[in-house]
Amino acid sequence: MSSETPFGACPVPFTKNDRVLLGHGGGGQLSSQLLESVFLPAFGNPILNRLGDQAMLELPPGRVAFTTDSYVVTPMFFPGGDIGRLSICGTVNDLAVGGARPLYIAAAFILEEGLAIDDLRRVVESMRDAAREAGVSVVTGDTKVVGKGSGDKVYVTTTGIGVVPAGVNLSADSARPGDAVIVSGTVGDHGMAILAARQDLGLQGTLVSDTAPLNGLVARMLVAGREIHALRDPTRGGLASTLNEIARASKVGVEIDEGSIPLRDEVKGACEILGLDPLTVANEGKLVAFVGASHAAAVLDAMRAHPLGRDAVRIGTVTAEHPNLVVLRTVIGGTRVLDPPHGELLPRIC
């Protein structure tokens, strides 16, 4: 038998590869090798291990919450996290701020030809660790490979399913006049950490992303106070966008005390140098709560007793005046309307 490759056939390399090849997305032996060497060792569980075209799930009683998001971060590794941790935490948090208990995650990857397998493994293992931290399981997924130059190393899409227990009703249109506005900690950490990690900007210091799963914190809050009306995680567009979204959805005004907003000196300094407003910079491990005044103290105490809420503080109040607007009382004694940002200030941060 001839050892030559027949015309038109594509030889399949059986040796260990240290880079992603187009064949890894072809559904053949290279795809199986990637699954068995990278994904199953990290995510393996009884549901995923069936390797079906779908995951068969059993859900506890309650309303099903369902969300999906895509992650396109540059650089993919940054102080405090990476695209893998970000993808799990972002989806978990989108479920949690709706009052849901996150349960299951689906993960899809678009890989660029030439991506180092070790970098992919590092991303996947980071996702595994974040999933364990949040108490969720990755139960299904997909991988595609695009040609070199057609992507940016790796894109990740995660879809999450959770269950909202009876009696929990959180909604962006449910803020009421008199509600306390509470933020769980310092703002702007994630966006500025990403910016600092981009070598051409030359920023130095201790800027670290706040990427974290918030479902444990939310669970504590829901036990502490029945009058939590709305929760949001202020990601793209930062605190300013989130406050405006709630004000408009609920048709209320929001008054914020600028001096009470927690802000790290490093973030404040970097924003001043770059001409950015830290209130418009993304966060990935913080939440904003709108809580009835009679329950605000109990909710705040519960937040501060949790590691992810130890810096929680009340920053303002909901009012019936100036509906649909957020008004900031500045540190110099004046007031100004806090608008959401216009355009994309920091590209590719989540």
N, C-alpha and C positions, 0 to 999 in steps of 0.2 A: 504494500500500500504506500502510495506517495506521501511524503511528509509535507508537501507543498500545500499552502492554503488555497482552496478552490476559488476561482475568480468570483468576486462579488461577496465573498464571505468575510465577516469581521472577526479576526482572532480575539479570543477572550483571554485576558491575562489572569492566571490563577495565582500569581504571586501576591504577597501582601503589598497593598498600595498605601502610600502615606499622603496621597492627595485624592480629592474627589474627582472622578472621571465621569464623562457623559454616560458611560455604561452603568454607573451606580443608580441612575434614574430610569433605566430601561426595563425594569421588571424581571430581569434574568438573574444569573448567578451572582453578579456583582451587587445587585440590589439585595439579594439574600445575605451576602457577606456583610453589607453595611448594617442591615437589620440585626443580624446575630452578633456583630462585634461592637456596635455602638448603642443602638436603641433598646434592644431587649435587656441587656445587662443593667441599664439604668432604669427603665420604666416597667420591667416585667411584673405582671400581676395576673391573677386568674382570668380576668376579662380580656386583657390585651393578649395574653399568651395563646388564646384561641386563634388569633391571626385571621379573623373573619373580615369581611368587607364592611362590617358594622359592629358596634359594641351593643350587646344585650344588657340592659341596665334594669335594676330594681330600685325604685324610688320610694322614700317614705311618704306618708300623707302630707299634703300641702300643695300650694301653687308652684308650678315649675318656673324657675327663672332661667333664662337662656341668653347668652351673650357671646359675641365674637369680636376679635380685634387682630390687627396685624402690626408687626414690629419691624422697624427699619432703622436701626440705630447705628450711628457712626461716631466713634469707634464702637465695635461690638463688645469690647472689654473696657470697663471704666472703673474708677474708684468707687467701691460700694456695690458693684454688680456687673452685669453683662446682659446681652440680649436674651439669654435663656432665662435668667432669674426675672428679668423684666416682663417677659411674656407670660409667665405663670402668675406673678404677683398682680400684673395689670388686669388679667381676666378674673382672678379671685376677687380683687377689690371691686370690680364692676358688679359682681354678684352680691358681695357683702353689703355695699351701700344701698342696695335694694332690700336689705333685710334677709337675704337668702343665706342658707348654709351651703357653701360650695361643696360639691361632691365629686364631679368628674370633669376631666379636661380632654379635649381632642387637640392634637398638635400637628400642624402641617409645615413642612420645610421646603423652601426653594433655595437650593445650593448652587453656587457658582463653580463651574469647573476650575480645578486648581486649588480649591479651599483645602487647607491642611486638615487631615483626618483628626489629628490631635486637637486642633481648635474646635472642630465639630464635637468631638467627645467632651471637651471642656464645657461647651455650651449645654450639651444634653445632660451632663452630670449636674450642672448648676440648676437646670430645670428640675431634675430629680430631687435635689436638696430643697428647693423652694416648695415643691409639691408636698414633700414630707412635712415641712414646716407648717404648711397651710392645712394639712390633713386631707388632701385631694389625691385622686388617682388619675394618671394619664392612661386612657383606655382604648384609644384608637388614633390613627394618624396617617400621614402620607408624606412622601418625599419626591421631589422633582429636581432635576439638574438642568441648568441652562449653560450655554457656552460661555467660555471665558470672555469677560468684557460685557456680558449681557445682564449681570447682576452686581451685587455689592457684597460678595462673600456669602452671606446667609440672610434670608428673610424668614420670619417665623409668624405663623398665624395660629392663635389658640382660641378654641371655642369652649365655653364652660357651661355646665348645667348644675343648678342648685335647687333647693326647695325652700320656699318661704313658709314658715310656720303660721298657724292660725293666730289671728290677733295682731300680726305685724303688718302695718300699712304705711310704707314710706314712699313719698312721691315728690318730685320737683315742684309740683303745683300745690303743695300742702303747707307751705310756710304761712304763719299767721302773725298779725300784729301782736307785739309783746314777746315774741319768741326771742330767746337768747341765741346769738350766733357764736359758735365755739369752733376753734380750730385745734387740731390734735397736736400740733408742734410747729417747729420752724418751717418757713416756706422758702421755696426757690432752690432747695438743696440739689435736687436731681438735675435740673436744667443747667445750673452753673457747674456741676461736676462734669457733665458731658462736655460743656464748652471748654473747661480747663484741660480736659484730656485730649483735645485736638492740638497737636504739637505746634501748629503754626501760630497759635495765639500766645504761647509762652507764659501762661498763667501758672503760678506756683502756689503752694500752700496745702491746706488740709480740706479742700472741697471734696465731699463724699456724697454720693447719691443716697437718698433715703429709701430706695426700693425695698418694699417689705409687704407681706400679706396682712391685710387689716381685718380679716374675718374674726380673729380672736378678740380684738379690741371691740369690734361692733357687737359681738355676742355679750360682752360685759356691759356695754352701754344699754342694750335692750333689756337686760335684767334690771338695771338700775333705774330706768325711767320709762314710763308708759307713754309719755308725751313727746317722744321724738318724732318730729313731723317729716323731716327730710335729711338725707345724708348724701354727700357727693365727695368724690375724690378729685381734687383740683389738679388735673394732669395738664394737657396742652392748654395754653392760655392762662394757666395758673389760677391763683385765688380770685383775680379780677374777673375772669371769664365765668367761674363757678358762681360767684355772688350775683352777677348779672343774669345768668341763666335762671337761678332760683327766683330772683326778683321779678323777672318777666313772666315766668311760668305761673307764679303764684299771684301776680298782679299786686305786689306790695312794694314798699320802699325798704331799703336796707341802709342803716347808718353804722359806719365802722369807725373805730378809734384807731388811727394810724399808729399811735405810740404803743398800743397794746399788742400789735401783731408781732409774734416771735420771729426773729430774724438773726441768723448767725452773722458775726462780724465779717467772716470771710466772704459770705455771699453778698452782704451789703457793700463791701469794698470792691469786689469784682464787678458788681452791677454799676457802681459809680464810675469805675474806670471805663466800662464799655458803653455807658449811657443807656442802661437797661433799667426798667422798673421791676424790682423783685416780685411785685404782686402779679406780674404777668408771666413769670417763669414757672416752668412745669415742676410738679411734684409727683412722686410715685409711691410714697408711703405715708401720706397724710390724708385726713378727711376734714370736711366742714360739716357741722351739725347744726340744725335748726331745732331748738328744743323749747317746749313750753316753759315759761318763767318759773313755775312752781316746781319743776323737775330739774332745772338747770344745775343746781348745786349738786344734787345726787349724781347726775350723769357726769359732771366734771370730776367729782371725786373718784368715780369708777374709772374714768379715763386715766387719771393721774396714777392710779394703782396698777396700771398695765404698762409694760416697758415701752410700748409704742405710743403711749399717751401721756407720758410723765411731764411733758412740757405743754400740755393742753391749757388753753386759756380762753376766756370769753373775750371776744373782740368787738362785739356790737349787738345791735338790737334790730328787730323787724318793726317797721312802722307802717301805719296806714297812709302817711304823708308821702308825697312824691312817688306814687306807684311806678314800678318798672325801672326805677333808678337806684343806683348805689352811690351814697354820699359818704365821702371820707372826711373825717375831722382830722386835720393835719396837726403835726407836732408843733407848728408855730402858731396854732390857734385859729386858722382859717378853715374853710371847707372847699371841697372840689368834688365834681362828679367823677367817679371811678369808672371809666369805660373799659370794655374788653379790648384786647390788642387788635390792631388792624394788620392783617397779613401774617406771614410766618416769620417770627423773630429769630427763632433758633431751629433751623431745619434738621431733620433726622435725629430727634432726641427720644422718640418712643414709638 
